[in-house]
Amino acid sequence: MRRYELALAFATGVVLLCTGPRALAQDDPEDDEGLPAGHPAVNDANPHAHPGKTGTMPGVFEPPDDVEREDPTLPPGTIAVDLRDADDKPVAHETLTLGIVINSIAKGDTHKHEQATTDAAGHAVFAGLDTASNVAYRLTSGYGGGSFAASPFQFGMSKTMRVVLHVYPVVRTLSDALIVCETAVAAELRDDRIHVEEALTVYNLGRTAWQPDDVRLALPEGYTAFNAQASMSDQGVDEVAHSGKLRGTFSPGRHLIQFRWQLPWSGEKDVDFDVGLIPHVAIARVMMPATASIKLDVAGFPPPEVRHDDQNQTFLVTERRVRPDEARLTSLAISIHDLPTPGPGRLIATLMAAAGVLIGIVFTTSSSRRRRKAADPDVAAARDMLLDELLGLERARAAGTVGPKTYDRARRDLMESLARLIVAYS
C-alpha cells in the first residue's frame, strides 16, 4: 500500500474519529476557541496516541512529547534546553534562538533575541534572564532548514524553565512525507457578502517534518478581505496571487490553521463558488447557519444534516470521508440556494427617496430658471438627460435587472453629477 493510502486509511479509520459528527459537543468548549461557528470540537490530544500508547498502526510514527516546565533546581532567570531528535536522542552543535517579548503599555512590545549552541549532549543554557511577569519567551531551532518551536511561556513562581524540544529531518515534497488533512468550511450570509471561514488540520503521521513547497489553495473569483488568524507558530496561509499559500514547518503531530475571506453578494437567489483544498484531504466538512429557506449543496457530498452546537445554534452540515480507493479531493463545489432577496419594502423606500430628491431638483432648477432669464439650452438638456438616466435606473432596479451594489454606485454618480450641474449654473 502506498504511503498516502496508508495514512488515509489510518486517518479515516482511527485518527480523525475525534472530529466526526459525534464530536459536535465536547466536554471542554474552551479547547475549540477560534474555530468557525458550528465547527465540531477538535481533541487536543496527540492524534497518534492510543490507549496505553500501544497498538500504533505499522508505519505511523508517534512523536515524543516536547516539554516546557519549571525546574526549581536551576538558578532564577535560567532556561535549560535539551534538543533531541525523533528517537529522543541528543542533537549536538545546533544553534538555538530565544525570542524575548517585553510588553509595555506605554512603549508597546519590545522584541529581542539571544542565541546559544547545544553541546555534545544536546544541552544549552540561557542565564541571567528577566523574570518579570510582562516578559514572554519562545525557543526555536532552524534544524535542517525548518522551523521548530517550543510553546511560548513566561517564568512561573520558581523563575526558571526546563525545555525539551524535538527536531526532525525536513522534507519538502508530499511523496517524502506522510500527510493527511482535514478541512472545514463555514459560510454565513452577512448583509451584502458571504463570509467564509476555513479551518485546516494537518496531520503529519511520519518521522519527518514537512515544509510545503508552493502548495496553494484556489480561492473563488471575486473574493475579498482575506485574513489569516494570527498565530504564535510559523504555520499559516498567506494570500499570494489570488490564492492561499501554505507555509511553515509541519512536524509530526497535529497542526490547526485558520483563515477567512468574503464573497460579494448582489442579492442573487443562488450562489455557486469553488474552494480549493490542500493535498491529501481525508475529511471535508461544509456548514452554514440553518434557516427556514436557505439550502446548502456540495457536489459529491451527502445531503446536509441539521445539527446543533453547544450553544444550541442550528447549522446545516455536510461531511465526506475519503476512502483510500476514491479519487482525491482537490476542491469543493459549494452551492447555496434560496437566499433571501431584497423585499419590496426596501425597493419602495428607495424609490420614494429618489422621487423626493428628483422633486427637489425640479424645484431648485425651476427657481434657478426664474432667477436666470436666459438659461443655457445645453445645460437644460444635460439636466434632462441625467433625470432620464435616474428614472431608467429606478425602473431597472424595480425589474431586478441590476443588483444593489451596481444600483447604489450608479445612483450616487448620477446624483453627484446633477448636484454639480445645479450648483454651477444656478
C-alpha positions in Angstrom: 0.0 0.0 0.0 1.3 3.5 -0.9 2.3 5.9 1.9 -0.7 8.2 1.2 -3.2 5.3 1.2 -1.7 4.0 4.4 -2.1 7.4 6.0 -5.6 7.9 4.6 -6.8 4.6 5.9 -5.4 5.3 9.3 -6.9 8.8 9.3 -10.4 7.9 8.3 -10.5 4.9 10.5 -8.8 6.0 13.7 -7.1 9.4 13.9 -9.9 11.7 12.9 -12.7 10.0 14.7 -12.4 12.7 17.4 -13.6 15.3 14.8 -16.5 13.4 13.4 -20.3 14.1 13.8 -20.3 12.6 17.3 -17.9 15.4 18.4 -20.2 18.3 17.8 -20.3 18.8 21.6 -17.2 18.3 23.7 -16.7 18.5 27.5 -14.3 21.4 27.2 -15.5 24.0 24.7 -12.6 26.3 25.5 -10.3 24.0 23.6 -12.1 25.0 20.4 -11.9 28.8 20.8 -11.4 30.5 17.4 -12.9 27.7 15.2 -15.6 28.7 12.8 -19.1 28.8 14.4 -20.6 25.3 14.4 -17.2 23.6 13.7 -17.1 20.3 15.6 -14.7 20.4 18.6 -11.2 19.1 17.9 -9.5 17.0 20.5 -6.1 18.4 21.5 -4.7 15.1 22.5 -1.9 13.6 20.4 -3.7 12.4 17.3 -1.4 9.4 17.0 -1.8 8.2 20.6 -3.8 5.1 21.5 -5.0 4.0 25.0 -1.9 2.9 26.9 0.3 4.1 23.9 0.1 0.6 22.4 -1.2 -0.8 19.1 0.0 2.0 16.9 -0.6 1.1 13.2 2.6 -0.1 11.5 4.2 2.7 9.6 2.7 5.5 11.7 5.1 7.4 13.9 4.2 8.5 17.4 6.3 11.5 18.2 7.9 12.1 21.7 6.4 15.0 23.7 8.1 18.4 23.9 8.3 19.7 27.4 8.1 23.2 29.0 8.1 23.0 32.8 9.5 24.9 35.8 12.7 23.5 37.4 13.4 24.9 40.9 16.8 23.2 40.8 18.0 25.9 38.4 19.2 29.4 39.4 16.5 32.1 38.9 16.4 33.6 35.4 17.6 30.4 33.7 16.2 28.4 30.8 17.9 25.0 30.3 17.3 23.4 27.0 17.7 19.8 25.7 17.5 19.4 21.9 16.5 15.9 20.8 15.7 14.0 17.6 12.8 11.7 16.7 14.3 8.9 18.8 14.7 11.2 21.8 18.5 11.3 21.3 20.6 14.5 21.8 21.2 16.8 18.9 24.6 18.3 19.2 26.1 21.6 17.9 22.9 23.2 16.8 22.0 26.9 17.2 19.0 27.8 19.3 17.3 31.1 19.3 15.4 32.5 22.3 12.8 35.1 21.3 12.0 37.6 24.0 8.9 39.8 24.0 8.7 42.6 26.6 5.2 44.0 26.9 4.7 47.6 27.9 1.5 49.6 27.9 3.4 52.9 27.5 6.0 51.7 24.9 4.3 48.8 23.2 6.0 45.4 22.6 9.8 45.2 22.5 11.4 42.2 20.7 14.8 40.8 21.5 16.8 37.6 20.6 19.5 35.6 22.2 21.3 32.6 20.8 23.1 29.6 22.2 24.6 26.4 20.7 24.0 22.9 22.1 26.9 20.9 23.4 27.8 17.3 22.7 24.9 16.2 24.9 22.4 18.4 23.1 22.2 20.8 26.0 22.2 24.6 26.1 21.6 27.2 28.8 20.2 30.8 28.7 21.1 32.5 32.0 20.5 36.0 33.6 17.1 36.5 32.0 14.4 38.9 33.1 11.9 37.1 35.3 9.2 39.9 35.2 5.6 38.9 34.5 5.5 41.1 31.4 8.2 39.1 29.6 7.5 36.1 27.4 9.9 33.7 25.8 9.8 31.4 22.8 12.6 28.9 21.9 13.1 28.0 18.3 15.5 25.9 16.2 16.2 26.1 12.5 17.4 22.5 12.3 17.6 21.2 8.7 16.3 24.4 7.3 13.0 24.0 9.1 11.5 25.9 12.0 10.8 24.1 15.2 9.5 25.9 18.3 8.5 25.2 21.9 5.3 26.7 23.2 5.7 30.3 24.3 6.0 30.7 28.1 6.6 33.1 31.0 8.5 32.4 34.1 6.4 31.0 37.0 7.0 31.1 40.7 10.4 29.4 40.5 11.6 31.9 37.8 13.2 29.0 35.9 12.2 26.8 33.0 13.4 23.5 31.5 12.6 22.9 27.8 12.9 19.7 25.8 12.5 20.4 22.1 12.4 17.8 19.4 13.6 18.4 15.8 13.2 16.2 12.7 14.6 15.9 9.2 12.8 18.3 6.8 11.3 17.2 3.5 9.6 19.4 1.0 7.6 17.1 -1.2 4.5 15.1 -0.3 5.9 11.9 -1.7 8.6 12.0 1.1 6.1 12.8 3.9 3.1 11.0 5.5 0.5 13.7 5.5 -3.3 13.7 5.7 -5.5 16.7 6.2 -9.0 17.7 7.3 -10.8 20.8 6.2 -13.9 22.6 7.4 -15.6 25.5 5.5 -18.2 27.6 7.3 -20.2 30.1 5.2 -22.6 32.7 6.5 -24.6 35.5 4.8 -23.8 38.9 6.2 -25.5 41.9 4.6 -24.1 42.2 1.0 -21.4 39.5 1.3 -20.9 35.8 2.2 -18.4 35.5 5.0 -16.4 32.3 4.7 -14.1 30.8 7.4 -11.8 27.9 6.8 -10.2 25.6 9.4 -7.4 23.3 8.1 -6.0 20.5 10.2 -2.7 18.9 9.0 -1.8 15.5 10.5 1.8 14.5 10.0 2.0 10.8 10.7 5.6 10.3 9.7 9.1 10.7 11.2 10.0 13.7 9.1 8.8 17.3 9.2 7.0 18.6 6.1 7.8 22.1 4.7 5.4 22.7 1.8 6.9 23.8 -1.5 4.5 26.2 -3.2 1.3 24.4 -2.0 -1.7 26.7 -2.8 -5.4 26.7 -2.2 -7.5 28.2 -5.0 -9.9 31.0 -3.9 -13.1 31.9 -5.9 -13.1 34.7 -8.4 -14.1 38.0 -6.9 -13.2 37.1 -3.3 -12.2 40.0 -0.9 -11.0 40.6 2.6 -8.6 37.7 3.0 -7.4 37.5 6.6 -5.4 34.8 8.3 -5.7 34.3 12.1 -2.6 35.4 14.0 -0.7 32.5 15.5 2.5 32.1 17.6 3.6 29.3 15.2 5.2 29.7 11.8 2.4 27.6 10.1 -0.3 29.5 8.3 -1.8 30.5 4.9 -0.6 33.7 3.1 -2.5 35.4 0.3 -0.5 35.0 -2.9 -1.7 35.7 -6.5 -5.4 35.3 -5.7 -4.9 32.1 -3.8 -3.8 30.9 -0.3 -0.3 29.6 0.0 0.5 27.1 2.8 3.6 28.0 4.8 5.5 26.7 7.8 7.2 23.5 9.1 4.7 20.7 10.0 6.5 18.5 12.4 5.0 15.1 13.4 1.6 15.6 15.1 -1.4 17.8 14.5 -1.5 21.4 13.3 -4.5 23.7 13.0 -4.6 26.7 10.6 -7.5 29.2 10.2 -8.2 31.9 7.8 -11.2 33.8 6.4 -12.4 35.7 3.3 -15.5 37.2 1.8 -17.5 36.8 -1.3 -19.6 39.8 -2.5 -23.3 39.1 -2.8 -25.6 41.3 -5.0 -28.9 39.8 -3.9 -28.9 36.7 -6.1 -31.2 33.9 -5.0 -28.5 31.3 -5.7 -24.7 31.5 -5.3 -22.2 28.9 -6.6 -18.4 29.0 -5.8 -15.4 26.7 -5.6 -13.0 26.4 -2.7 -9.6 24.8 -3.3 -8.2 22.3 -0.9 -4.8 21.4 0.5 -3.5 18.0 -0.6 -4.4 14.7 0.9 -7.8 15.7 2.4 -9.2 12.7 4.3 -12.3 14.5 5.8 -14.0 17.6 4.4 -16.9 19.4 6.1 -19.1 22.3 4.9 -21.6 24.1 7.1 -23.7 27.2 7.4 -26.4 28.6 9.8 -29.7 26.9 9.1 -32.8 29.0 8.3 -36.2 28.1 7.1 -35.4 28.7 3.4 -31.6 28.5 2.7 -30.4 25.3 1.2 -26.8 24.0 1.0 -25.4 21.7 -1.6 -21.8 20.4 -2.1 -21.1 18.4 -5.2 -20.3 14.8 -4.4 -21.4 15.2 -0.7 -24.4 13.7 1.0 -27.4 16.0 1.7 -26.7 18.2 4.7 -28.0 17.4 8.2 -29.3 19.8 10.7 -27.1 19.9 13.8 -26.8 21.9 17.0 -23.6 23.2 18.7 -23.1 23.5 22.4 -24.8 27.0 22.3 -27.9 25.5 20.7 -27.2 27.2 17.4 -28.6 25.3 14.4 -26.4 24.5 11.3 -26.6 22.7 8.0 -23.7 20.4 7.9 -22.5 18.0 5.2 -19.4 15.9 5.5 -17.5 13.5 3.4 -14.8 11.0 4.3 -12.5 9.9 1.5 -11.7 6.2 1.2 -8.3 5.1 0.1 -9.7 3.7 -3.2 -11.5 7.0 -4.1 -10.2 9.9 -6.1 -8.6 12.6 -4.1 -10.5 15.8 -3.2 -8.9 18.9 -4.7 -11.7 21.4 -4.4 -15.3 21.9 -3.1 -18.1 23.0 -5.4 -20.4 24.7 -3.0 -24.0 25.9 -3.9 -26.2 28.0 -1.7 -29.8 28.2 -2.8 -32.9 30.2 -1.9 -31.0 33.1 -0.3 -33.3 35.9 0.8 -33.6 38.5 -2.0 -34.3 42.2 -1.0 -38.0 42.6 -0.3 -40.4 45.1 -2.0 -40.4 47.4 1.1 -36.8 48.2 0.7 -37.3 49.0 -3.0 -40.3 51.2 -2.4 -38.4 53.1 0.2 -35.6 53.7 -2.2 -38.0 54.8 -5.0 -39.7 57.2 -2.6 -36.4 58.7 -1.5 -35.3 59.0 -5.2 -38.7 60.7 -6.1 -38.2 63.2 -3.2 -34.7 64.0 -4.5 -36.0 64.4 -8.0 -38.8 66.8 -6.9 -36.3 68.8 -5.0 -34.1 69.0 -8.1 -37.0 70.1 -10.3 -38.0 72.9 -7.8 -34.4 74.0 -7.5 -34.0 74.1 -11.2 -37.3 76.0 -11.7 -36.2 78.6 -9.2 -32.9 78.9 -11.0 -34.8 79.4 -14.2 -36.8 82.2 -12.7 -33.7 83.9 -11.5 -31.9 83.5 -14.8 -33.9 84.7 -17.8 -31.6 83.2 -20.3 -30.9 79.6 -19.3 -28.4 77.8 -21.5 -30.3 75.1 -23.5 -27.3 72.8 -23.3 -27.5 72.8 -19.5 -31.2 72.1 -19.6 -30.6 69.2 -22.0 -27.9 67.8 -19.8 -30.1 68.0 -16.7 -33.0 66.3 -18.5 -30.6 63.5 -19.7 -29.5 62.9 -16.1 -33.0 62.8 -14.8 -33.9 60.3 -17.5 -31.0 58.2 -16.5 -32.1 58.3 -12.9 -35.6 57.2 -13.8 -34.2 54.4 -16.0 -32.0 53.2 -13.2 -35.0 53.1 -10.8 -37.0 51.1 -13.4 -34.1 48.6 -13.8 -33.8 48.2 -10.1 -37.5 47.6 -9.8 -37.3 45.0 -12.5 -34.3 43.3 -10.9 -32.0 43.7 -13.8 -29.4 45.5 -11.7 -28.0 44.4 -8.4 -28.0 46.6 -5.3 -24.3 47.4 -5.5 -24.5 48.5 -9.1 -27.6 50.5 -8.3 -26.1 52.3 -5.4 -22.9 53.1 -7.3 -24.8 54.4 -10.4 -27.3 56.4 -8.4 -24.6 58.0 -6.4 -22.7 59.1 -9.6 -25.8 60.4 -11.2 -26.8 62.4 -8.1 -23.4 63.9 -7.8 -23.5 64.9 -11.5 -26.9 66.6 -11.0 -25.7 68.4 -7.9 -22.6 69.8 -9.7 -24.7 70.9 -12.7 -27.2 72.8 -10.5 -24.5 74.4 -8.3 -22.5 75.5 -11.4 -25.4 77.1 -13.3 -27.7 78.4 -10.5 
